[in-house]
Amino acid sequence: TTNRGNVHAEDAGSDVASAPPRILLCGAKGTGKSTLLRYAANALLGVVPSVALLDLDAGQPELSPPGLLSLTLLTAPLLAPPADHVPHAKHELAYWTGDADASRSDPEAHLRCVRHLVSAYRALLRALP
């Protein structure tokens, strides 16, 4: 089924339709991305045992200090401000980008980190029950 040119999951084949849900949050500063992230993760944790968070925002990451890109498996709700999550986060994998501002770090190195994290995310999904 299509709707205004958008393809729904059921049309994309069984691999996509049977995959766990994925949410991509992007937008300008101050638009509520972090709030929506916490709300969505907490809601999902009410029905599944864990949520994989692939945090690619080096400037304002949710679970790590600025400059770090990370993959974290959440098993408990995010109930405190982001700075309070940092000491308790147990990253599956993390990369230091060299700067909180991605435009000041090496773009090729940054993209390599992102690719490694996405590969680790896919491997983590395959390993989960």
C-alpha beads as a LAMMPS data file, in Angstrom:
LAMMPS data file: protein, C-alpha beads

129 atoms
128 bonds

1 atom types
1 bond types

-500.0 500.0 xlo xhi
-500.0 500.0 ylo yhi
-500.0 500.0 zlo zhi

Masses

1 110.0

Atoms # bond

1 1 1 0.000 0.000 0.000
2 1 1 1.257 3.475 -0.740
3 1 1 0.154 6.776 0.684
4 1 1 1.257 9.938 -1.135
5 1 1 4.359 8.186 -2.397
6 1 1 5.381 6.726 0.970
7 1 1 5.942 2.975 1.116
8 1 1 4.616 1.246 4.219
9 1 1 6.551 -1.549 5.942
10 1 1 4.175 -4.256 4.719
11 1 1 5.078 -3.337 1.126
12 1 1 8.822 -3.434 1.661
13 1 1 9.063 -7.186 2.198
14 1 1 9.121 -9.520 5.165
15 1 1 12.590 -8.436 6.375
16 1 1 11.423 -4.894 7.076
17 1 1 7.982 -5.882 8.351
18 1 1 9.453 -8.359 10.872
19 1 1 12.306 -6.106 12.038
20 1 1 12.088 -4.416 15.430
21 1 1 10.739 -0.871 15.292
22 1 1 13.307 1.854 14.667
23 1 1 12.902 5.522 15.424
24 1 1 15.115 8.236 13.943
25 1 1 15.037 11.576 15.705
26 1 1 16.520 14.600 13.995
27 1 1 15.872 18.301 14.023
28 1 1 17.172 21.699 15.007
29 1 1 18.345 22.590 18.504
30 1 1 15.600 23.206 21.028
31 1 1 12.865 21.303 19.184
32 1 1 12.336 18.565 21.796
33 1 1 14.392 15.698 20.370
34 1 1 15.829 14.721 23.772
35 1 1 12.432 14.903 25.438
36 1 1 10.884 12.740 22.720
37 1 1 13.814 10.308 22.969
38 1 1 13.295 9.836 26.717
39 1 1 9.530 9.497 26.283
40 1 1 9.846 6.934 23.461
41 1 1 12.573 4.900 25.201
42 1 1 10.615 4.811 28.456
43 1 1 7.401 3.836 26.663
44 1 1 9.188 1.033 24.789
45 1 1 10.794 -0.220 28.004
46 1 1 7.265 -0.721 29.296
47 1 1 6.729 -3.452 26.704
48 1 1 10.208 -4.790 25.820
49 1 1 13.151 -5.667 28.091
50 1 1 15.691 -3.419 26.362
51 1 1 16.044 -0.563 23.896
52 1 1 19.156 0.051 21.787
53 1 1 20.098 3.720 21.649
54 1 1 22.472 4.726 18.871
55 1 1 23.411 8.278 19.850
56 1 1 25.117 10.129 17.010
57 1 1 24.728 13.641 18.437
58 1 1 28.271 14.566 19.458
59 1 1 27.164 18.020 20.611
60 1 1 24.458 17.022 23.086
61 1 1 24.469 13.259 23.613
62 1 1 21.918 11.800 26.002
63 1 1 24.100 9.223 27.765
64 1 1 27.678 10.420 27.430
65 1 1 29.854 13.507 27.562
66 1 1 29.958 15.792 24.501
67 1 1 32.176 14.489 21.712
68 1 1 31.247 10.836 22.186
69 1 1 29.172 8.791 19.723
70 1 1 27.755 5.682 21.351
71 1 1 25.634 2.570 21.215
72 1 1 23.942 1.795 24.531
73 1 1 21.485 -0.913 25.485
74 1 1 18.923 0.615 27.843
75 1 1 17.279 -1.678 30.372
76 1 1 15.924 0.973 32.757
77 1 1 13.891 4.118 32.102
78 1 1 15.552 7.487 31.607
79 1 1 14.037 9.460 34.473
80 1 1 16.702 12.059 35.251
81 1 1 18.304 14.884 33.282
82 1 1 20.926 13.762 30.721
83 1 1 23.915 14.726 32.887
84 1 1 22.703 12.244 35.512
85 1 1 22.645 9.372 32.987
86 1 1 26.325 9.712 32.068
87 1 1 27.882 7.991 35.123
88 1 1 25.488 5.032 34.846
89 1 1 25.583 4.455 31.077
90 1 1 27.149 1.179 30.022
91 1 1 27.952 1.595 26.353
92 1 1 28.160 -1.416 24.074
93 1 1 30.554 0.656 21.960
94 1 1 31.599 4.306 21.931
95 1 1 33.937 6.510 19.908
96 1 1 35.476 9.835 20.834
97 1 1 35.153 12.165 17.842
98 1 1 37.754 14.647 19.030
99 1 1 35.285 17.501 19.454
100 1 1 31.687 18.097 20.466
101 1 1 31.275 20.058 17.229
102 1 1 31.318 17.530 14.376
103 1 1 32.276 20.273 11.918
104 1 1 35.617 20.707 13.729
105 1 1 36.535 17.010 13.734
106 1 1 37.782 14.920 10.832
107 1 1 34.664 14.138 8.763
108 1 1 36.073 10.877 7.381
109 1 1 36.961 9.652 10.883
110 1 1 33.525 10.732 12.108
111 1 1 31.819 8.732 9.345
112 1 1 33.986 5.678 10.094
113 1 1 32.845 5.855 13.724
114 1 1 29.210 6.098 12.631
115 1 1 29.606 3.112 10.290
116 1 1 31.205 1.016 13.052
117 1 1 28.428 1.937 15.470
118 1 1 25.723 1.048 12.924
119 1 1 27.432 -2.314 12.291
120 1 1 27.602 -2.931 16.039
121 1 1 23.914 -1.997 16.330
122 1 1 22.987 -4.524 13.647
123 1 1 25.069 -7.219 15.343
124 1 1 23.438 -6.393 18.687
125 1 1 19.971 -6.770 17.139
126 1 1 20.882 -10.181 15.725
127 1 1 22.139 -11.307 19.157
128 1 1 19.054 -10.206 21.104
129 1 1 16.332 -12.804 21.764

Bonds

1 1 1 2
2 1 2 3
3 1 3 4
4 1 4 5
5 1 5 6
6 1 6 7
7 1 7 8
8 1 8 9
9 1 9 10
10 1 10 11
11 1 11 12
12 1 12 13
13 1 13 14
14 1 14 15
15 1 15 16
16 1 16 17
17 1 17 18
18 1 18 19
19 1 19 20
20 1 20 21
21 1 21 22
22 1 22 23
23 1 23 24
24 1 24 25
25 1 25 26
26 1 26 27
27 1 27 28
28 1 28 29
29 1 29 30
30 1 30 31
31 1 31 32
32 1 32 33
33 1 33 34
34 1 34 35
35 1 35 36
36 1 36 37
37 1 37 38
38 1 38 39
39 1 39 40
40 1 40 41
41 1 41 42
42 1 42 43
43 1 43 44
44 1 44 45
45 1 45 46
46 1 46 47
47 1 47 48
48 1 48 49
49 1 49 50
50 1 50 51
51 1 51 52
52 1 52 53
53 1 53 54
54 1 54 55
55 1 55 56
56 1 56 57
57 1 57 58
58 1 58 59
59 1 59 60
60 1 60 61
61 1 61 62
62 1 62 63
63 1 63 64
64 1 64 65
65 1 65 66
66 1 66 67
67 1 67 68
68 1 68 69
69 1 69 70
70 1 70 71
71 1 71 72
72 1 72 73
73 1 73 74
74 1 74 75
75 1 75 76
76 1 76 77
77 1 77 78
78 1 78 79
79 1 79 80
80 1 80 81
81 1 81 82
82 1 82 83
83 1 83 84
84 1 84 85
85 1 85 86
86 1 86 87
87 1 87 88
88 1 88 89
89 1 89 90
90 1 90 91
91 1 91 92
92 1 92 93
93 1 93 94
94 1 94 95
95 1 95 96
96 1 96 97
97 1 97 98
98 1 98 99
99 1 99 100
100 1 100 101
101 1 101 102
102 1 102 103
103 1 103 104
104 1 104 105
105 1 105 106
106 1 106 107
107 1 107 108
108 1 108 109
109 1 109 110
110 1 110 111
111 1 111 112
112 1 112 113
113 1 113 114
114 1 114 115
115 1 115 116
116 1 116 117
117 1 117 118
118 1 118 119
119 1 119 120
120 1 120 121
121 1 121 122
122 1 122 123
123 1 123 124
124 1 124 125
125 1 125 126
126 1 126 127
127 1 127 128
128 1 128 129
